[in-house]
Amino acid sequence: MYAIRQLFRFTYLEALSCLFPALIFLTLAVLKIVHVPYIPRYDLILIVCIVIQVVMIWTKLETWDELKVICLFHLIGLGLELFKVHMGSWQYPQEAWTKIGGVPLYSGFMYASVASYLCQAWRRLEVNLVGWPRTVWTVPLGIAIYLNFMTHHYVYDFRWVLTVLLFILYFRTWVLFRVGNAQYRMPLVVSFLLIGFFIWIAENIATLLGAWQYPNQEAGWSLVSFGKISSWSLLVIVSFMIVGQLKRVKQSQES
């Protein structure tokens, strides 16, 4: 019975942490059915995303420090989107006033929602990291992973090389998290794979709702390639590395 209560408590905390991405999915679903005259769909999504962000700060569901991290991810994500759309990796076929280089500005919130989840789950589950590698290793590896999303269009795709390096670097790193009075732990690399898998599921839902479109989906929606799980896992790893590094910097400043 205790295990069931803990599972429900954990699920509740995870659901709260996923509020931002869940509301974005709800927005995508509603605006796929409901059409507002004279305002393009992508622009409406952007307006709703901004309102959601303001309300979450106003209700204290998110802190100002978390908002700073989310804004950073918005910029990082937007930069990646501009490059990927330019290279034809995916597209946003609908018209909008708030499109730059073929990318609607709301797309940055997709990445920001991942940061929102990480920050809120970190706070609500009282996450701690054991065996976190030195900054001299984590920062260059994070930069290399991010750049590989772009450079693989021109040179060799180092995705699997970087994945091996990640396993070596984080093999001894554990995530400690608390549910109620009990503390649990999980290997960090396992959490990377789990989060990447669930984001891949979310990506399938998002493309089905018309958030963006891959080239193989132009004739009609189809399942996103399983290979995207590795891409999303790496992107989550970069996100986690940034949040983890910022948390460590803040802790060192407070101590």
Buried (B, 14 or more C-beta within 10 A) or exposed (E): EEEEEBEEEBEEBBEEBBBBBBBBBEBBBEBEEEEEEEEBBBBBBBBBBEEBBEEBBEEEBBBEEBBEBBBBBBEBBBBBBBBBBEEEBBBBEBEBEBBEEBBBBBBBBBBBBBBBBBBBBBBBBEBBBEEBBEEEEBEEBBEBBBEBBBEEEEEEEBBEEBBEBBEEBBEEBBBBBBBEEEEEEEBBBEBBBEBBBBBBEBBBEBBBBBBBBBEEBEEEBEEBEEEBBBBBBBBBBBBBBBBBBBBBEEEEEEE
